[in-house]
């Protein structure tokens, strides 16, 4: 699934992958954690940025709004926007 998702991102558009260290989403044995899958996805997409927000769960933007805002502003500044 990650390979297909990465392959779909062939537009050359900038991408920022932001996640948390959530562990409760995948319960089956041997399953990767969400942040691990996000890291793999970001590595497979050329130029993608990857960030893990500490102290957040599934609703990163609501649980750590200042951290997310900072990341988004930095992302936009880096784009020249």
N, C-alpha and C positions, 0 to 999 in steps of 0.2 A: 504494500500500500504506500509506503514512503517513497519508493522509486517512482510510482505513478504520479504522486503528488509533486515530486521534484521535477519530473519530466514535463508536467503541465506548466511549470513556471519558466517558459522559454521566451517571454516577452521582452526581457532585458530591463524590466522595471525593478527598481530597488525594493528590497523586502527586509523587514525586521521581524524576527521571530521572538516573541516575548512570552515567557512561561514562569511557573513557580515550581517549587519542589513538591508538588502534589503527589501523594502516594496512594490515594484511595480509589482512583478511577479504575485501574485494571487489577482484577482480583485473581485471575487465573495464574497458575504456576508458570514461571518462566516468562511472564509478560514483562515488557519493558515499561518503565515508569514514564509518565507523560513528558517530563522534562528531558528524559533520555531520548525519546522519540523526536521531540522538538529539536534537540541538538543534532541528531542524525539528519533530519530534514534540512536544517540550516546548512550543514556541511555539504549536502548534495546540491544545493542551489548556489551557483556561483555568485559571489558578492553579498550573500545574505548576512545580515547581522544577527547575533544570537545573544539574548540577555535572560538571566534568571533573576526574578524579583524575590527577594527574601521576605519572609513574614506574610506570604499570601497563599491562598488556596486556589480555588477554581475561578473566583471573580477578582482577578488581579487588579483591574482598574477601580473596583469599588473598595477593595481591602487596602491597597497601597496607592492611592491616587497621586500622591506627590512623586513617588518613584516612577510611575508610568508616565506622568506628565513630563518629567525630566528626560526620560528616554525618548519620548515622542518629539519633544522640542529639539533635542540633540540630533535625532534622525533627520528632521526637517532642515535644521541648520546645515547639516552635512550635505544635504541635497541642494543647498543654495536657495532654499525657500524661506 
